[in-house]
Amino acid sequence: MEGDPSHFEAIGSRLGFRVAADEPERFILVWQGARFPAFLCLGIAAALLFISVPIVEALRQRGFEGPAASLWYFPLMNLILLGIAAFLLSVKRTIVFDRRERKTSLLKRSIFRTQSFSANYDDVVALRLGADQVYNGFALAGSTAAETYAVPSLRLVFRGGDTALLDRGGMKKLESLGARLSALVEKPLESEKQAKFLRPEP
């Protein structure tokens, strides 16, 4: 194995990979980050351009002593929103199953860095359909009232006990994907049927 499978854990409770290619030599799954927030930031930034461009021009001509000096934060907000949109649009995860080389590769990419992990089919012991304990949104915001709840997940299990997260989502979809990948890597699909995907009671 090359790389660290723990780098491919996800903060969010859902991923939702789609099949990007099902070729004789490769089976490819792709997930791209939250598109709606990205396009929302992009739209707001485009709207603010009608205000920011005249402000930038006024600042260029008269500096910070002119009437537009107190509006300097509009161009700054524009840049921040464009940066957020660019980051969200660049977030992408790719899983490749190479049928010829009998190898699986995981790739996580953003504008800041790219991380990869690869393993041969011989390193895989099984695929596990189970539950991940995921923090709710309040926990991510730093709330002291944080709690976790179970979310269906599909993982690769390697020799030595390490696992790599493949996807999170609906149980039926993961069962179908797990059965397909199990046949692909020729490893058994383990299912934790006893897992209850409900919020824990207080």
C-alpha positions in Angstrom: 0.0 0.0 0.0 1.1 3.5 -0.7 -0.3 6.5 1.3 -2.4 6.8 4.4 -6.1 5.7 4.1 -7.0 7.9 7.1 -6.5 11.0 4.8 -9.7 10.0 3.0 -12.1 10.2 6.0 -14.9 12.7 5.4 -16.3 15.3 7.8 -19.7 15.3 6.2 -22.4 12.7 6.8 -23.0 12.1 3.1 -20.7 11.8 0.0 -22.5 10.2 -2.9 -20.1 9.0 -5.6 -21.2 8.6 -9.2 -19.9 6.1 -11.7 -17.8 8.2 -14.1 -16.5 5.3 -16.2 -17.1 1.6 -16.5 -14.5 0.5 -19.0 -13.0 -2.9 -19.6 -9.8 -1.8 -17.9 -11.0 0.7 -15.3 -14.0 1.4 -13.1 -14.0 5.0 -11.9 -16.1 6.7 -9.2 -16.1 10.5 -8.8 -17.4 12.8 -6.1 -17.2 16.6 -6.4 -17.7 19.0 -3.5 -20.8 21.0 -2.6 -21.8 22.7 -5.9 -24.7 24.7 -4.7 -22.7 26.8 -2.1 -19.9 27.2 -4.7 -22.3 28.6 -7.4 -24.0 30.7 -4.8 -20.7 32.4 -3.8 -19.9 32.8 -7.4 -23.2 34.5 -8.1 -22.9 36.8 -5.2 -19.4 37.7 -6.2 -20.6 38.5 -9.7 -23.4 40.7 -8.4 -20.9 42.6 -6.2 -18.7 43.3 -9.2 -21.2 46.1 -10.2 -20.3 47.8 -6.9 -16.7 46.7 -6.5 -15.4 47.8 -9.9 -16.4 51.5 -9.5 -15.0 51.5 -5.9 -11.7 50.1 -7.1 -11.6 52.7 -9.8 -12.4 55.5 -7.4 -9.7 54.2 -4.9 -7.2 54.1 -7.8 -7.9 57.7 -8.8 -8.3 59.4 -5.4 -6.8 56.9 -2.9 -8.2 56.3 0.6 -8.9 60.0 1.1 -11.8 60.1 -1.4 -15.5 59.4 -0.8 -15.1 55.7 -1.7 -12.5 55.1 1.1 -15.1 53.8 3.5 -16.3 51.2 1.0 -12.9 49.4 0.6 -14.3 46.2 2.1 -16.6 45.5 -0.9 -13.7 44.6 -3.2 -12.2 42.5 -0.4 -15.5 40.7 0.0 -15.5 40.0 -3.7 -12.0 38.4 -3.5 -13.0 36.3 -0.5 -16.2 35.0 -2.2 -14.3 34.2 -5.4 -11.7 32.3 -3.3 -14.3 30.3 -1.5 -16.1 29.5 -4.8 -12.8 28.5 -6.4 -12.0 26.2 -3.5 -15.4 24.5 -3.4 -15.3 23.9 -7.2 -11.8 22.4 -7.0 -12.7 19.8 -4.3 -12.9 16.4 -5.9 -12.5 12.8 -4.9 -11.8 10.0 -7.3 -11.7 6.2 -6.8 -10.2 4.1 -9.6 -10.3 0.3 -9.8 -7.8 -0.9 -12.3 -8.9 -4.3 -13.6 -5.7 -5.0 -15.5 -3.2 -4.1 -12.7 -5.6 -5.3 -10.0 -5.1 -2.1 -8.1 -7.3 0.5 -6.5 -6.4 4.2 -6.1 -8.0 6.9 -4.1 -7.3 10.6 -5.0 -8.4 13.7 -3.0 -7.8 17.0 -4.7 -8.3 20.7 -4.0 -6.5 23.9 -5.0 -4.4 23.6 -1.8 -3.1 20.1 -2.1 -3.6 16.6 -3.6 -3.5 13.4 -1.6 -3.4 9.9 -3.0 -3.6 6.3 -1.7 -3.2 3.0 -3.6 -3.4 -0.6 -2.8 -3.3 -3.9 -4.7 -6.3 -6.2 -4.6 -4.2 -8.7 -2.7 -4.0 -6.2 0.2 -7.8 -6.0 0.5 -9.4 -8.5 2.9 -13.0 -7.5 2.4 -15.5 -4.7 1.8 -17.5 -3.7 4.8 -21.0 -2.2 4.7 -21.5 -0.7 8.2 -22.0 2.5 10.1 -19.8 5.5 10.8 -20.4 7.7 13.8 -20.6 11.2 12.4 -20.9 14.5 14.3 -23.9 16.6 13.6 -23.6 20.1 12.3 -23.7 21.7 15.7 -20.6 19.8 16.6 -18.8 21.1 13.5 -19.7 24.6 14.6 -18.1 24.1 18.0 -21.2 23.6 20.1 -20.8 21.9 23.4 -24.1 20.1 22.7 -22.4 17.9 20.1 -23.6 14.4 19.5 -22.9 11.7 17.0 -25.2 9.5 14.9 -24.8 6.5 12.7 -24.5 6.9 8.9 -24.3 4.0 6.5 -20.8 3.6 5.0 -18.9 1.4 2.6 -15.2 0.7 3.3 -12.3 -1.3 2.1 -10.7 -3.5 4.8 -7.0 -4.2 4.5 -4.7 -6.7 6.0 -3.7 -5.4 9.5 -7.2 -3.9 10.1 -6.8 -0.5 8.3 -9.8 0.7 6.4 -10.4 3.2 3.7 -13.7 5.1 3.3 -15.3 4.6 -0.1 -18.7 6.2 0.3 -21.4 7.3 2.6 -25.1 7.5 1.7 -28.3 5.5 1.5 -28.1 1.9 2.5 -29.7 0.5 -0.7 -27.3 2.4 -2.9 -24.3 1.3 -0.9 -25.5 -2.3 -0.9 -25.7 -2.2 -4.7 -22.3 -0.5 -5.0 -20.7 -2.9 -2.5 -21.9 -5.9 -4.3 -20.5 -4.5 -7.6 -17.1 -3.7 -6.1 -17.0 -7.0 -4.2 -17.3 -8.9 -7.5 -14.7 -6.5 -9.0 -12.0 -7.0 -6.4 -13.1 -10.7 -5.7 -13.4 -10.1 -2.0 -16.4 -10.8 0.3 -18.9 -8.0 1.3 -19.4 -7.9 5.1 -22.6 -6.3 6.3 -23.3 -5.0 9.8 -27.0 -5.6 9.7 -27.3 -5.0 13.4 -26.4 -1.3 13.0 -29.3 1.1 13.5 -28.9 4.3 11.6 -30.7 6.5 14.1 -29.7 9.4 16.3 -28.7 8.1 19.8 -31.3 8.8 22.5 -30.2 11.3 25.2 
